[in-house]
Amino acid sequence: QVQLVESGGGLVQPGGSLRLSCAASGISFSIYHMRWYRQAPGKQREWVAIITNVGNTNYVDSVKGRFTISRDNAKNTVYLQMNSLKPEDTAAYYCNAERIVTRRAYWGQGTQVTVSS
């Protein structure tokens, strides 16, 4: 059974930092591209960052220079380090795993990030 479990969300003041984690089980983690998405209330889900199976990364423009995605294949975990957080970063953050070649994908249940003073 495939599971993606996000953690690390919470309430943080503007300018603060959080590190999200997504622990995967039931998949061969090293052959999956990993992505973070987010969804704010009343808005569509938005792609935030990707780290490929070989470690290449990319980000949506609004988080470039503030967020860093990384992965630890030994721990089957992907991270999202979020610095200089802004109120507009407030959203539920979701982890996504996409297998190379077949493109079969899985989602986590999400973790809430709230940026507010």
Residue pairs with C-beta under 8 A, 6 or more apart in sequence:
1 25
1 26
2 24
2 25
2 26
2 27
2 97
2 106
3 23
3 24
3 25
3 26
3 108
4 22
4 23
4 24
4 95
4 96
4 97
4 106
4 107
4 108
4 109
5 22
5 23
5 25
5 108
5 109
6 20
6 21
6 22
6 93
6 94
6 95
6 108
6 109
6 110
6 111
7 20
7 21
7 22
7 23
7 111
8 18
8 19
8 20
8 21
8 111
9 18
9 20
9 93
9 111
9 112
9 113
9 114
10 18
10 112
10 113
10 114
11 114
11 116
12 18
12 85
12 113
12 114
12 115
13 115
13 116
13 117
14 85
14 86
14 87
14 115
14 116
14 117
15 84
15 85
16 85
16 115
17 81
17 82
17 83
17 84
17 85
18 82
18 85
18 113
19 79
19 80
19 81
19 82
20 36
20 79
20 80
20 82
20 93
20 95
20 111
20 113
21 77
21 78
21 79
22 34
22 36
22 77
22 78
22 79
22 80
22 95
22 108
23 75
23 76
23 77
24 32
24 76
24 77
24 78
24 95
24 97
25 76
27 76
27 97
27 99
27 106
29 71
29 73
29 76
29 97
30 53
30 73
31 53
31 99
31 100
32 53
32 97
32 98
32 99
32 100
33 50
33 51
33 52
33 53
33 97
33 98
33 100
34 50
34 51
34 69
34 71
34 78
34 95
34 96
34 97
34 98
35 47
35 48
35 49
35 50
35 51
35 95
35 96
35 97
35 98
36 47
36 48
36 49
36 50
36 69
36 78
36 80
36 93
36 94
36 95
36 96
37 45
37 46
37 47
37 48
37 93
37 94
37 96
38 45
38 46
38 48
38 89
38 91
38 92
38 93
38 94
38 113
39 45
39 46
39 91
39 92
39 94
39 110
40 46
40 88
40 90
40 91
40 92
43 91
45 94
46 60
46 91
47 60
48 59
48 60
48 63
48 67
48 80
48 93
49 57
49 58
49 59
49 60
49 63
49 67
49 69
49 80
50 56
50 57
50 58
50 59
50 69
51 57
51 69
51 70
51 71
51 78
53 100
55 71
57 68
57 69
59 67
59 69
62 88
63 82
63 89
66 82
66 83
66 84
66 85
67 80
67 81
67 82
67 83
68 80
68 81
68 83
69 78
69 79
69 80
69 81
70 78
70 79
70 81
71 77
71 78
71 79
72 78
72 79
78 95
80 93
82 89
82 113
85 113
85 115
86 115
87 115
87 116
88 115
89 113
89 115
90 113
90 114
90 115
90 116
91 112
91 113
92 110
92 111
92 112
92 113
93 110
93 111
93 112
93 113
94 107
94 108
94 109
94 110
95 107
95 108
96 105
96 106
96 107
96 108
97 105
97 106
98 104
98 105
99 105
